[in-house]
Amino acid sequence: MATAIDEDRLHAFVGKMLGDLGGGMSVPTVRLGFRLGLFDALAEAPATAAELASRAGGLHERYVREWALAQAANGYIDHDPASDRFSLSPEQAMIFAEPDSPVYLAGAFELIAAMIEAEPKVEQCFRHGTGVRWGDHAGCLFCATGAFFRPGYVNNIVQNWIPALDGVEAKLRRGAKVADVGCGVGFSTLLMADAYPESAFVGFDFHAPSIDEARRHAAAHGYGDRVRFEVAAAKEIAEDGFDLITMYDCLHDMGDPRGCAAHMRRILTPGGHWMIVEPIAGDAPAENMNPVGRLYYNASTMICVPTSLDQEVGEALGAQAGEARLSEIIREGGFGTVRRATEGPFNMVLEVQ
Ligand SMILES: C[S@@+](CC[C@H](N)C(=O)[O-])C[C@H]1O[C@@H](n2cnc3c(N)ncnc32)[C@H](O)[C@@H]1O
């Protein structure tokens, strides 16, 4: 017997899907806006399409007009019908034109594009239970990832996360040896290096092109030998004597997080700290059925689970493993204390000793 359709629920659901489809279709036009400097140009002052086209370096006006109307329909910029001028509000500018704002989203749109590019590879993983090597996902997943996380790091690592650890900030001010494991393109490492000039930092990642990029960033800032980047899988780091180990948004990507935990214990000094930044998540899936959980489960399906399943053990924690599961794995690595030192809307910070 056919189940009766509830018209109100259907309309509400179609309305939600319309919004979601609009978001999906905005991805390429928003990326063009970032790449062509249209958001930056609009942040300078309101503009007609012709003014905007010229301010962005001589683009074709007809395309710029259609783009601007699309962004106005998205609600990402404003349009004044009387003057036919487009503008960015201060709040819209934080998302689209201020790279150091905590909610700058250029990297998020790049990440979506990288996820779409890798779709055929992940499809094969579904069929065969295999994984995708971090460097094989998409043209520049690693650059997109760096850009995606950077605003959160710029606004939290030094201001909130390190100060939440017991005695670590003082140690770093005096001078300590720090490993940033799974450092990617190194933004987190360099932010710490800027804030704590008496300390020495080594960024490790098993993905050589990320380490090349991190070295380029470091060279441009001239830290000398106080900051190094090395290619190494977490379990194979040969150096030891670290007072602090940091892992930003990467423990759940590793194939063998238990083995990594045991190795982190070996390379920490006695009394040293391990700070683990992971996506915020509840322990039960029902707690993650919210907008942040939605982003992370989708990214985890396309990126985190395949990355872990490509490695030995293939624990495949997923981006939303939750504190209980993470703590159990960390304790199995030989650590006595795991506590949630702080959290934000997107991350939780675990302090391990
Ligand atoms: C989501 S990215 C985060 C990168 C960086 N920490 C950031 O926040 O921008 C995960 C990183 O973990 C690295 N990774 C994954 N498994 C690893 C392993 N077993 N050993 C070392 N690095 C690993 C990847 O190469 C990648 O750079």
The ligand as an SDF file (V2000), in Angstrom:
LIG
                    3D

 27 29  0  0  0  0  0  0  0  0999 V2000
   43.8350   16.8750    6.6670 C   0  0  0  0  0  0  0  0  0  0  0  0
   45.5370   17.0590    6.3580 S   0  0  0  0  0  0  0  0  0  0  0  0
   46.0340   18.2160    7.6100 C   0  0  0  0  0  0  0  0  0  0  0  0
   47.3530   18.8620    7.2780 C   0  0  0  0  0  0  0  0  0  0  0  0
   47.7990   19.9530    8.2370 C   0  0  0  0  0  0  0  0  0  0  0  0
   48.0120   19.4560    9.5730 N   0  0  0  0  0  0  0  0  0  0  0  0
   46.7760   21.0650    8.2520 C   0  0  0  0  0  0  0  0  0  0  0  0
   46.0360   21.1270    9.2250 O   0  0  0  0  0  0  0  0  0  0  0  0
   46.6930   21.8340    7.2890 O   0  0  0  0  0  0  0  0  0  0  0  0
   46.2010   15.5360    6.9300 C   0  0  0  0  0  0  0  0  0  0  0  0
   47.7070   15.4420    6.7960 C   0  0  0  0  0  0  0  0  0  0  0  0
   48.1430   14.2450    7.4130 O   0  0  0  0  0  0  0  0  0  0  0  0
   49.1840   13.7190    6.6370 C   0  0  0  0  0  0  0  0  0  0  0  0
   49.2860   12.2890    6.9680 N   0  0  0  0  0  0  0  0  0  0  0  0
   48.3210   11.3460    6.8530 C   0  0  0  0  0  0  0  0  0  0  0  0
   48.7790   10.1690    7.2980 N   0  0  0  0  0  0  0  0  0  0  0  0
   50.0500   10.3810    7.7280 C   0  0  0  0  0  0  0  0  0  0  0  0
   51.0360    9.5420    8.3230 C   0  0  0  0  0  0  0  0  0  0  0  0
   50.7930    8.2490    8.5600 N   0  0  0  0  0  0  0  0  0  0  0  0
   52.2320   10.0970    8.6470 N   0  0  0  0  0  0  0  0  0  0  0  0
   52.4660   11.4150    8.4160 C   0  0  0  0  0  0  0  0  0  0  0  0
   51.5870   12.2440    7.8440 N   0  0  0  0  0  0  0  0  0  0  0  0
   50.3730   11.7310    7.5210 C   0  0  0  0  0  0  0  0  0  0  0  0
   48.8030   14.0400    5.2070 C   0  0  0  0  0  0  0  0  0  0  0  0
   49.8960   13.9900    4.3320 O   0  0  0  0  0  0  0  0  0  0  0  0
   48.2230   15.4290    5.3790 C   0  0  0  0  0  0  0  0  0  0  0  0
   49.1920   16.4190    5.2210 O   0  0  0  0  0  0  0  0  0  0  0  0
  1  2  1  0
  2  3  1  0
  2 10  1  0
  3  4  1  0
  4  5  1  0
  5  6  1  0
  5  7  1  0
  7  8  2  0
  7  9  1  0
 10 11  1  0
 11 12  1  0
 11 26  1  0
 12 13  1  0
 13 14  1  0
 13 24  1  0
 14 15  1  0
 14 23  1  0
 15 16  2  0
 16 17  1  0
 17 18  1  0
 17 23  2  0
 18 19  1  0
 18 20  2  0
 20 21  1  0
 21 22  2  0
 22 23  1  0
 24 25  1  0
 24 26  1  0
 26 27  1  0
M  CHG  2   2   1   9  -1
M  END
$$$$
